[in-house]
Amino acid sequence: MASWNKNGMVGWARDLVWWKASGTLYLSVPFTWSMPEAKRMAAAHHGLVVAGGPAVKLQPPTWAETPDECPYDVLSMHNPMATFTTRGCPNRCGFCAVPRIEGDFRELQTWKPAPVVCDNNLMAASKAHIKRVVKSLRPFESVDFNQGLDARLFTSWHAGELAKLKNPMIRFAFDNVNSEGKVADAIATARAAGLRNFHVYVLIGFRDTPDNAQYRLEKVREWGIRPNPMRYQPLDSEIRDEYVAPGWSAGLMNDMVRYYSKLRWLEHIPFVKYHQSGDMPLIDDIIPDNA
């Protein structure tokens, strides 16, 4: 289930969630590497098993029923502060499962107002829809556009609408070096509208090189933002972080993710020194595992 973090805010469940009702075991499985555990739980249950979630759509199981609809608010079980106002994405990025999981892009007519917005491409929505979304979010003391906003579609109009919200967290993605200009322009546009809280996801290990990935990570730092490295996971991954991209080593990939994820503690150390030093236990010992 969802958990509370040290700041008193509700956080995401880290893995699958499950519950029982009227003798039926329900499993919501977000990641393909959680499927073996879901299968084990299903085998141990004496009764009907119903499974859903992104991983189930990518790897339909033979050991559970997989109905299209669920009578429960499953998203709230993963995070009660989360919501969707659209589904799908018009893009067809090679690393992304959203088109296979959610289908064509569409605006929802109704949604639960909540401060963690999980839309995969809100910027693809109409201005009328975005106005409705902003109106529904204005009562909250902070808003997090958790899945990121498409920098290529982000305009001064969007920035002005989001600036109407209290403490919005604006997230972009810098997945390819060719999008550098678009991401930089989107950040500048957001800042011009008075927006100040940013995260930038940086995909690493997908059709890139270590130098290419580090260039993008360091570029985000030049923009005055701590990057959020996202390690590429093949859509059929059975073990998390097992895949090592061509041209990479497992050690380099692990170090790059860890270093740039922990800049709050490590930014006074150059990455090359961190990588060459191995595990650096004296530093890692002071970094919380869930930080």
SULJOMO-V963612 format. One record per pair of residues at least 12 apart in sequence whose C-alpha atoms are under 7 Angstrom apart, sorted by sequence separation. I is the first residue (numbers start at 1). J is the second residue. D is the distance in whole Angstrom. If there is no record, write none. Layout:
{{I & J & D} {I & J & D}}
This chain:
{{1 & 13 & 5} {16 & 28 & 6} {17 & 29 & 7} {259 & 271 & 7} {16 & 29 & 5} {51 & 64 & 6} {16 & 30 & 6} {50 & 64 & 5} {51 & 65 & 6} {52 & 66 & 6} {88 & 102 & 5} {90 & 104 & 7} {15 & 30 & 7} {49 & 64 & 5} {50 & 65 & 5} {51 & 66 & 5} {87 & 102 & 6} {88 & 103 & 5} {89 & 104 & 6} {90 & 105 & 6} {202 & 217 & 7} {1 & 17 & 6} {49 & 65 & 6} {50 & 66 & 6} {88 & 104 & 5} {89 & 105 & 5} {88 & 105 & 4} {16 & 34 & 7} {87 & 105 & 6} {88 & 106 & 6} {107 & 125 & 7} {87 & 106 & 5} {86 & 106 & 6} {87 & 107 & 7} {255 & 275 & 6} {86 & 107 & 4} {151 & 172 & 6} {85 & 107 & 6} {86 & 108 & 5} {115 & 137 & 6} {149 & 171 & 6} {150 & 172 & 6} {24 & 47 & 6} {25 & 48 & 6} {26 & 49 & 6} {27 & 50 & 6} {28 & 51 & 6} {29 & 52 & 6} {30 & 53 & 5} {31 & 54 & 7} {32 & 55 & 5} {85 & 108 & 5} {113 & 136 & 6} {114 & 137 & 7} {143 & 166 & 7} {148 & 171 & 4} {149 & 172 & 5} {23 & 47 & 6} {24 & 48 & 5} {25 & 49 & 5} {26 & 50 & 5} {27 & 51 & 5} {28 & 52 & 5} {29 & 53 & 5} {30 & 54 & 5} {31 & 55 & 5} {113 & 137 & 6} {142 & 166 & 5} {143 & 167 & 6} {144 & 168 & 6} {145 & 169 & 6} {148 & 172 & 5} {24 & 49 & 6} {25 & 50 & 6} {26 & 51 & 6} {27 & 52 & 6} {28 & 53 & 5} {29 & 54 & 7} {30 & 55 & 5} {115 & 140 & 6} {141 & 166 & 5} {142 & 167 & 5} {143 & 168 & 5} {144 & 169 & 5} {145 & 170 & 6} {146 & 171 & 7} {148 & 173 & 7} {202 & 227 & 7} {204 & 229 & 7} {29 & 55 & 6} {85 & 111 & 6} {123 & 149 & 6} {140 & 166 & 7} {141 & 167 & 7} {142 & 168 & 6} {143 & 169 & 6} {144 & 170 & 7} {145 & 171 & 6} {174 & 200 & 7} {199 & 225 & 7} {201 & 227 & 6} {202 & 228 & 6} {203 & 229 & 6} {204 & 230 & 6} {205 & 231 & 6} {206 & 232 & 6} {29 & 56 & 7} {84 & 111 & 7} {115 & 142 & 7} {116 & 143 & 6} {117 & 144 & 6} {118 & 145 & 6} {120 & 147 & 6} {122 & 149 & 7} {123 & 150 & 6} {134 & 161 & 7} {138 & 165 & 5} {170 & 197 & 6} {171 & 198 & 6} {172 & 199 & 7} {173 & 200 & 5} {174 & 201 & 6} {175 & 202 & 5} {198 & 225 & 7} {199 & 226 & 7} {200 & 227 & 5} {201 & 228 & 5} {202 & 229 & 5} {203 & 230 & 5} {204 & 231 & 5} {205 & 232 & 5} {115 & 143 & 5} {116 & 144 & 5} {117 & 145 & 5} {118 & 146 & 5} {119 & 147 & 6} {121 & 149 & 6} {134 & 162 & 7} {137 & 165 & 7} {138 & 166 & 7} {169 & 197 & 5} {170 & 198 & 5} {171 & 199 & 5} {172 & 200 & 5} {173 & 201 & 4} {174 & 202 & 5} {175 & 203 & 5} {199 & 227 & 6} {200 & 228 & 6} {201 & 229 & 6} {202 & 230 & 6} {203 & 231 & 6} {204 & 232 & 6} {229 & 257 & 6} {83 & 112 & 6} {115 & 144 & 6} {116 & 145 & 6} {117 & 146 & 6} {118 & 147 & 5} {121 & 150 & 6} {168 & 197 & 7} {169 & 198 & 6} {170 & 199 & 6} {171 & 200 & 6} {172 & 201 & 6} {173 & 202 & 6} {174 & 203 & 7} {199 & 228 & 7} {201 & 230 & 6} {203 & 232 & 6} {83 & 113 & 7} {116 & 146 & 6} {123 & 153 & 6} {152 & 182 & 6} {159 & 189 & 7} {163 & 193 & 6} {83 & 114 & 6} {89 & 120 & 6} {123 & 154 & 7} {151 & 182 & 6} {159 & 190 & 5} {163 & 194 & 7} {229 & 260 & 6} {82 & 114 & 6} {87 & 119 & 6} {88 & 120 & 7} {89 & 121 & 6} {151 & 183 & 5} {154 & 186 & 6} {163 & 195 & 6} {228 & 260 & 7} {229 & 261 & 6} {81 & 114 & 5} {82 & 115 & 6} {83 & 116 & 6} {84 & 117 & 6} {86 & 119 & 6} {87 & 120 & 7} {156 & 189 & 6} {160 & 193 & 6} {227 & 260 & 7} {228 & 261 & 6} {81 & 115 & 6} {82 & 116 & 4} {83 & 117 & 5} {84 & 118 & 5} {85 & 119 & 6} {159 & 193 & 6} {81 & 116 & 6} {82 & 117 & 6} {83 & 118 & 6} {84 & 119 & 5} {151 & 186 & 5} {82 & 118 & 7} {86 & 122 & 7} {226 & 263 & 7} {209 & 247 & 6} {210 & 248 & 7} {177 & 216 & 7} {206 & 245 & 7} {205 & 245 & 5} {57 & 101 & 6} {54 & 101 & 6} {17 & 78 & 7} {13 & 78 & 5} {12 & 78 & 6} {13 & 79 & 7} {12 & 79 & 5} {11 & 79 & 6} {10 & 79 & 7} {10 & 81 & 7} {2 & 77 & 6} {1 & 77 & 6} {2 & 78 & 5} {1 & 78 & 6} {2 & 79 & 5} {97 & 235 & 7} {32 & 236 & 6} {33 & 237 & 6} {32 & 237 & 6} {33 & 238 & 4} {32 & 238 & 6} {33 & 239 & 5} {33 & 240 & 6}}
